[in-house]
């Protein structure tokens, strides 16, 4: 399961229930059902950390846009440079 972006302005308490609800669900399915949970993007990472559930996720990356591009099959410039041996 991939989460790439919060459900609104979770930074404000009156708007955080959706985001933290999703984070809770992802935490539960990761811990209890062995689901692979991938969190992408700085705001998503911040939400997981603020909820105290970041450690329950399978993988966390601040590269939200890059993560989506990788899933699309695009070549990431940083990875390509490593593959080329820096030449």
N, CA and C atoms as an extended XYZ file, in Angstrom:
261
Properties=species:S:1:pos:R:3:atomname:S:1:resname:S:1:resid:I:1 pbc="F F F"
N         0.858       -1.163        0.000 N   UNK     1
C         0.000        0.000        0.000 CA  UNK     1
C         0.901        1.220        0.000 C   UNK     1
N         0.591        2.164       -0.878 N   UNK     2
C         1.412        3.368       -1.000 CA  UNK     2
C         0.604        4.576       -0.545 C   UNK     2
N         1.203        5.380        0.321 N   UNK     3
C         0.624        6.674        0.703 CA  UNK     3
C         1.579        7.743        0.196 C   UNK     3
N         1.060        8.617       -0.654 N   UNK     4
C         1.894        9.684       -1.188 CA  UNK     4
C         1.134       10.997       -1.065 C   UNK     4
N         1.134       11.541        0.140 N   UNK     5
C         0.468       12.812        0.390 CA  UNK     5
C        -0.609       12.685        1.452 C   UNK     5
N        -0.701       13.683        2.312 N   UNK     6
C        -1.714       13.668        3.368 CA  UNK     6
C        -3.108       13.988        2.824 C   UNK     6
N        -4.113       13.773        3.651 N   UNK     7
C        -5.504       14.052        3.292 CA  UNK     7
C        -5.882       15.458        3.749 C   UNK     7
N        -5.230       16.461        3.231 N   UNK     8
C        -5.529       17.838        3.623 CA  UNK     8
C        -4.474       18.407        4.553 C   UNK     8
N        -4.842       19.465        5.239 N   UNK     9
C        -3.880       20.181        6.091 CA  UNK     9
C        -3.833       19.548        7.489 C   UNK     9
N        -3.162       18.417        7.574 N   UNK    10
C        -3.104       17.655        8.826 CA  UNK    10
C        -2.392       18.426        9.932 C   UNK    10
N        -1.661       19.475        9.569 N   UNK    11
C        -0.929       20.253       10.570 CA  UNK    11
C        -1.874       20.956       11.550 C   UNK    11
N        -3.124       21.143       11.143 N   UNK    12
C        -4.128       21.773       12.009 CA  UNK    12
C        -5.022       20.693       12.593 C   UNK    12
N        -5.172       20.713       13.911 N   UNK    13
C        -5.876       19.638       14.615 CA  UNK    13
C        -7.273       19.376       14.055 C   UNK    13
N        -8.001       20.411       13.704 N   UNK    14
C        -9.373       20.183       13.241 CA  UNK    14
C        -9.438       19.532       11.852 C   UNK    14
N        -8.290       19.436       11.171 N   UNK    15
C        -8.257       18.822        9.842 CA  UNK    15
C        -7.404       17.547        9.787 C   UNK    15
N        -6.926       17.045       10.912 N   UNK    16
C        -5.957       15.946       10.871 CA  UNK    16
C        -6.554       14.540       10.974 C   UNK    16
N        -7.828       14.429       11.209 N   UNK    17
C        -8.418       13.107       11.442 CA  UNK    17
C        -8.295       12.176       10.241 C   UNK    17
N        -8.489       12.689        9.043 N   UNK    18
C        -8.386       11.848        7.848 CA  UNK    18
C        -6.982       11.301        7.648 C   UNK    18
N        -6.000       12.190        7.720 N   UNK    19
C        -4.612       11.767        7.530 CA  UNK    19
C        -4.188       10.791        8.608 C   UNK    19
N        -4.450       11.129        9.872 N   UNK    20
C        -4.030       10.239       10.951 CA  UNK    20
C        -4.833        8.939       10.952 C   UNK    20
N        -6.056        8.983       10.468 N   UNK    21
C        -6.842        7.753       10.330 CA  UNK    21
C        -6.213        6.808        9.314 C   UNK    21
N        -5.786        7.355        8.182 N   UNK    22
C        -5.113        6.538        7.168 CA  UNK    22
C        -3.800        5.984        7.717 C   UNK    22
N        -3.038        6.828        8.416 N   UNK    23
C        -1.771        6.382        9.004 CA  UNK    23
C        -2.025        5.244        9.996 C   UNK    23
N        -3.072        5.363       10.800 N   UNK    24
C        -3.407        4.300       11.757 CA  UNK    24
C        -3.733        2.987       11.038 C   UNK    24
N        -4.512        3.082        9.980 N   UNK    25
C        -4.875        1.881        9.212 CA  UNK    25
C        -3.626        1.240        8.608 C   UNK    25
N        -2.764        2.050        8.002 N   UNK    26
C        -1.539        1.512        7.406 CA  UNK    26
C        -0.654        0.866        8.457 C   UNK    26
N        -0.563        1.485        9.621 N   UNK    27
C         0.216        0.914       10.714 CA  UNK    27
C        -0.337       -0.455       11.115 C   UNK    27
N        -1.659       -0.518       11.275 N   UNK    28
C        -2.297       -1.775       11.685 CA  UNK    28
C        -2.092       -2.897       10.667 C   UNK    28
N        -2.296       -2.590        9.384 N   UNK    29
C        -2.166       -3.669        8.396 CA  UNK    29
C        -0.712       -4.089        8.206 C   UNK    29
N         0.193       -3.167        8.466 N   UNK    30
C         1.610       -3.513        8.371 CA  UNK    30
C         2.010       -4.421        9.527 C   UNK    30
N         1.625       -4.034       10.747 N   UNK    31
C         1.995       -4.810       11.937 CA  UNK    31
C         1.229       -6.117       12.048 C   UNK    31
N        -0.063       -6.070       11.790 N   UNK    32
C        -0.924       -7.223       12.074 CA  UNK    32
C        -1.117       -8.168       10.898 C   UNK    32
N        -0.948       -7.660        9.674 N   UNK    33
C        -1.225       -8.492        8.497 CA  UNK    33
C        -0.018       -8.663        7.588 C   UNK    33
N         1.089       -8.039        7.937 N   UNK    34
C         2.290       -8.166        7.130 CA  UNK    34
C         2.251       -7.417        5.815 C   UNK    34
N         1.328       -6.458        5.690 N   UNK    35
C         1.251       -5.679        4.449 CA  UNK    35
C         2.506       -4.827        4.297 C   UNK    35
N         2.912       -4.621        3.065 N   UNK    36
C         4.028       -3.727        2.778 CA  UNK    36
C         3.444       -2.327        2.629 C   UNK    36
N         3.916       -1.418        3.462 N   UNK    37
C         3.417       -0.047        3.454 CA  UNK    37
C         4.555        0.893        3.100 C   UNK    37
N         4.334        1.684        2.070 N   UNK    38
C         5.350        2.605        1.565 CA  UNK    38
C         4.805        4.021        1.699 C   UNK    38
N         5.559        4.849        2.419 N   UNK    39
C         5.173        6.231        2.642 CA  UNK    39
C         6.105        7.109        1.822 C   UNK    39
N         5.546        7.933        0.931 N   UNK    40
C         6.358        8.793        0.085 CA  UNK    40
C         5.980       10.247        0.223 C   UNK    40
N         6.974       11.090        0.361 N   UNK    41
C         6.750       12.536        0.430 CA  UNK    41
C         6.945       13.075        1.825 C   UNK    41
N         7.522       14.256        1.891 N   UNK    42
C         7.862       14.859        3.176 CA  UNK    42
C         6.683       15.071        4.108 C   UNK    42
N         5.537       15.518        3.575 N   UNK    43
C         4.371       15.728        4.439 CA  UNK    43
C         3.817       14.408        4.955 C   UNK    43
N         3.845       13.375        4.122 N   UNK    44
C         3.380       12.051        4.567 CA  UNK    44
C         4.294       11.504        5.662 C   UNK    44
N         5.593       11.689        5.480 N   UNK    45
C         6.560       11.247        6.488 CA  UNK    45
C         6.317       11.993        7.799 C   UNK    45
N         6.107       13.303        7.697 N   UNK    46
C         5.856       14.112        8.898 CA  UNK    46
C         4.598       13.639        9.628 C   UNK    46
N         3.560       13.305        8.885 N   UNK    47
C         2.323       12.814        9.497 CA  UNK    47
C         2.562       11.500       10.236 C   UNK    47
N         3.325       10.606        9.631 N   UNK    48
C         3.639        9.328       10.283 CA  UNK    48
C         4.451        9.553       11.547 C   UNK    48
N         5.413       10.455       11.463 N   UNK    49
C         6.242       10.737       12.631 CA  UNK    49
C         5.428       11.399       13.740 C   UNK    49
N         4.572       12.367       13.389 N   UNK    50
C         3.756       13.047       14.399 CA  UNK    50
C         2.783       12.094       15.076 C   UNK    50
N         2.320       11.098       14.346 N   UNK    51
C         1.367       10.146       14.920 CA  UNK    51
C         2.068        9.067       15.746 C   UNK    51
N         3.399        9.016       15.649 N   UNK    52
C         4.144        7.994       16.377 CA  UNK    52
C         4.133        6.636       15.699 C   UNK    52
N         3.699        6.583       14.449 N   UNK    53
C         3.558        5.300       13.754 CA  UNK    53
C         4.614        5.067       12.674 C   UNK    53
N         5.564        5.973       12.538 N   UNK    54
C         6.558        5.857       11.462 CA  UNK    54
C         7.304        4.527       11.522 C   UNK    54
N         7.612        4.063       12.699 N   UNK    55
C         8.347        2.816       12.857 CA  UNK    55
C         7.583        1.578       12.432 C   UNK    55
N         6.276        1.706       12.255 N   UNK    56
C         5.460        0.565       11.850 CA  UNK    56
C         5.446        0.355       10.343 C   UNK    56
N         5.868        1.359        9.591 N   UNK    57
C         5.798        1.292        8.139 CA  UNK    57
C         6.978        0.501        7.570 C   UNK    57
N         6.764       -0.099        6.403 N   UNK    58
C         7.814       -0.895        5.760 CA  UNK    58
C         8.924       -0.026        5.203 C   UNK    58
N         8.535        1.088        4.582 N   UNK    59
C         9.523        1.961        3.944 CA  UNK    59
C         9.008        3.390        3.972 C   UNK    59
N         9.901        4.312        4.292 N   UNK    60
C         9.553        5.736        4.310 CA  UNK    60
C        10.589        6.490        3.492 C   UNK    60
N        10.113        7.374        2.604 N   UNK    61
C        10.991        8.187        1.776 CA  UNK    61
C        10.426        9.599        1.666 C   UNK    61
N        11.292       10.590        1.779 N   UNK    62
C        10.836       11.968        1.587 CA  UNK    62
C        10.695       12.303        0.111 C   UNK    62
N        11.113       11.423       -0.771 N   UNK    63
C        11.033       11.664       -2.214 CA  UNK    63
C         9.705       11.250       -2.792 C   UNK    63
N         8.659       11.999       -2.528 N   UNK    64
C         7.326       11.629       -3.004 CA  UNK    64
C         7.207       11.623       -4.510 C   UNK    64
N         7.591       12.731       -5.151 N   UNK    65
C         7.511       12.812       -6.606 CA  UNK    65
C         8.433       11.822       -7.281 C   UNK    65
N         9.627       11.700       -6.752 N   UNK    66
C        10.591       10.749       -7.317 CA  UNK    66
C        10.095        9.317       -7.144 C   UNK    66
N         9.476        9.029       -6.023 N   UNK    67
C         8.934        7.682       -5.802 CA  UNK    67
C         7.884        7.340       -6.857 C   UNK    67
N         7.012        8.304       -7.137 N   UNK    68
C         5.978        8.070       -8.148 CA  UNK    68
C         6.590        7.887       -9.530 C   UNK    68
N         7.625        8.673       -9.840 N   UNK    69
C         8.283        8.528      -11.138 CA  UNK    69
C         8.952        7.154      -11.263 C   UNK    69
N         9.549        6.684      -10.185 N   UNK    70
C        10.165        5.357      -10.198 CA  UNK    70
C         9.113        4.282      -10.456 C   UNK    70
N         7.958        4.401       -9.802 N   UNK    71
C         6.877        3.440      -10.022 CA  UNK    71
C         6.350        3.497      -11.453 C   UNK    71
N         6.423        4.679      -12.077 N   UNK    72
C         6.006        4.835      -13.471 CA  UNK    72
C         6.988        4.183      -14.438 C   UNK    72
N         8.169        3.846      -13.941 N   UNK    73
C         9.175        3.239      -14.789 CA  UNK    73
C        10.170        4.228      -15.368 C   UNK    73
N        10.104        5.484      -14.897 N   UNK    74
C        11.044        6.493      -15.394 CA  UNK    74
C        12.429        6.276      -14.778 C   UNK    74
N        13.437        6.705      -15.505 N   UNK    75
C        14.807        6.636      -15.009 CA  UNK    75
C        15.063        7.876      -14.168 C   UNK    75
N        15.502        7.690      -12.934 N   UNK    76
C        15.819        8.816      -12.066 CA  UNK    76
C        17.247        9.266      -12.323 C   UNK    76
N        17.478       10.577      -12.488 N   UNK    77
C        18.818       11.072      -12.828 CA  UNK    77
C        19.904       10.632      -11.840 C   UNK    77
N        19.608       10.651      -10.560 N   UNK    78
C        20.607       10.243       -9.563 CA  UNK    78
C        20.973        8.774       -9.674 C   UNK    78
N        19.986        7.943       -9.933 N   UNK    79
C        20.230        6.514      -10.099 CA  UNK    79
C        20.989        6.264      -11.404 C   UNK    79
N        20.624        6.983      -12.450 N   UNK    80
C        21.300        6.837      -13.736 CA  UNK    80
C        22.778        7.209      -13.601 C   UNK    80
N        23.073        8.255      -12.837 N   UNK    81
C        24.474        8.671      -12.642 CA  UNK    81
C        25.244        7.585      -11.923 C   UNK    81
N        24.634        6.938      -10.970 N   UNK    82
C        25.292        5.838      -10.259 CA  UNK    82
C        25.519        4.650      -11.187 C   UNK    82
N        24.513        4.356      -12.020 N   UNK    83
C        24.649        3.254      -12.977 CA  UNK    83
C        25.760        3.508      -13.986 C   UNK    83
N        25.956        4.775      -14.353 N   UNK    84
C        26.986        5.153      -15.324 CA  UNK    84
C        28.379        5.204      -14.708 C   UNK    84
N        28.461        5.015      -13.413 N   UNK    85
C        29.753        5.075      -12.732 CA  UNK    85
C        30.326        6.476      -12.620 C   UNK    85
N        29.447        7.476      -12.710 N   UNK    86
C        29.892        8.846      -12.561 CA  UNK    86
C        30.586        9.410      -13.785 C   UNK    86
N        30.472        8.737      -14.925 N   UNK    87
C        31.165        9.223      -16.132 CA  UNK    87
C        30.361       10.281      -16.848 C   UNK    87
